[in-house]
Amino acid sequence: MKAKDFDKKFDDNEIDIIEDLDLSTAKRANLVQKRVNVDFLRG
């Protein structure tokens, strides 16, 4: 699909544009993986 066709579909408020997207490489912005250590104490 050409960009102008996608833009028109989006601008015309067509319900489903999700099927036109490639979500296999999508990433959330500013999402950095962090490591956390947790110690569980038995009392």
trRosetta pair geometry for C-beta under 8 A, 3 or more apart (Angstrom, degrees):
i j d omega theta_ij theta_ji phi_ij phi_ji
1 5 5.1 -122 -175 84 90 124
1 6 5.3 103 129 -58 121 94
1 20 5.8 -24 25 -153 157 116
2 5 4.7 91 61 6 82 105
2 6 7.1 -151 95 -5 41 87
3 6 5.6 -55 -147 38 35 111
3 7 6.1 36 155 -21 68 106
4 7 5.6 -49 -144 37 32 114
4 8 6.4 35 154 -21 63 104
5 8 5.8 -52 -148 35 30 111
5 9 6.4 32 152 -19 63 105
6 9 5.7 -55 -150 36 32 112
6 10 6.3 29 153 -17 66 107
6 17 7.2 95 -159 -155 84 120
6 20 6.1 172 -118 145 102 144
7 10 5.7 -57 -147 39 31 110
7 11 5.9 26 157 -16 67 111
8 11 5.7 -56 -138 42 29 108
8 12 6.0 25 161 -17 65 111
9 12 6.1 -59 -143 39 24 107
9 14 4.9 -51 -173 27 78 135
9 17 5.9 137 122 -100 116 108
9 20 7.2 95 88 -8 156 165
10 13 7.9 30 169 -72 35 31
10 14 7.4 -71 -80 36 22 89
10 17 5.7 23 -86 -78 80 161
14 17 6.5 105 83 -58 99 88
16 19 5.8 36 147 3 112 103
17 20 5.2 -53 -173 36 66 117
17 21 6.8 69 134 -30 79 101
18 21 5.8 -56 -156 26 41 114
18 23 7.8 6 -171 -44 85 129
21 26 7.7 38 153 -64 118 128
22 25 6.4 17 125 25 104 95
22 26 7.7 170 107 -41 59 90
23 26 4.6 -33 -152 -4 62 128
27 31 6.9 -152 170 51 87 116
28 31 4.1 53 87 -13 105 140
